Amino acid sequence: MLSKKKTLVIGGVGLWQEVGVQKWCEAFGEVSGMRRMSNGDIHVTFKKAKVADTVCRVQARVFIEDIGSVQLSWFEGK
């Protein structure tokens, strides 16, 4: 049985900082999609489900170089 796709949700990222977020995410694995939502959060999907599972296990504040402190969470499905 296939698991539902997980989407990483990154909150607290300023405008124009998407490139830094993408570079940080790509350090874990290939990113298949990234988009900023109307509430300012960035939704990131990874090409491989295993990478998404690994990154999405963290639900906390993390520090991304050149960006600062951001909030991580995730959801399954569309």
SVG drawing of the C-alpha trace seen along z (x, -y; Angstrom):
<svg xmlns="http://www.w3.org/2000/svg" viewBox="-6 -40 30 42">
<polyline fill="none" stroke="black" stroke-width="0.4" points="0.0,0.0 1.4,-3.4 1.6,-6.0 0.1,-9.5 2.6,-12.2 3.9,-14.3 4.3,-18.0 6.8,-20.0 5.3,-23.3 7.8,-26.0 6.5,-29.1 8.3,-32.3 10.2,-32.8 10.5,-36.3 9.7,-37.4 12.6,-36.8 14.1,-34.0 12.7,-31.1 16.1,-30.4 17.7,-29.9 14.8,-27.6 15.2,-25.6 18.9,-25.1 18.3,-24.0 15.7,-21.5 17.9,-20.2 20.6,-19.3 18.2,-16.4 17.1,-15.4 15.6,-16.5 12.7,-18.9 9.9,-18.2 7.8,-21.3 7.8,-24.4 5.2,-27.2 4.4,-30.1 0.8,-30.0 -1.4,-33.0 -0.7,-32.9 3.1,-33.2 4.0,-29.5 6.1,-27.6 4.9,-24.1 7.7,-21.8 7.4,-18.4 10.3,-16.0 10.8,-13.7 11.4,-10.7 8.9,-9.8 11.7,-8.6 13.3,-12.0 10.0,-13.6 9.5,-11.1 12.9,-12.0 12.6,-15.8 8.9,-15.8 9.7,-13.9 11.0,-17.2 8.2,-19.4 10.1,-22.3 11.9,-25.5 15.0,-25.2 17.6,-27.7 18.3,-28.0 21.5,-29.9 20.8,-33.3 17.1,-33.0 16.9,-32.7 14.6,-30.7 11.6,-29.1 8.8,-26.7 8.6,-23.2 5.4,-21.1 3.9,-18.8 0.7,-17.3 -0.2,-14.2 -2.3,-14.2 -3.2,-17.0"/>
</svg>
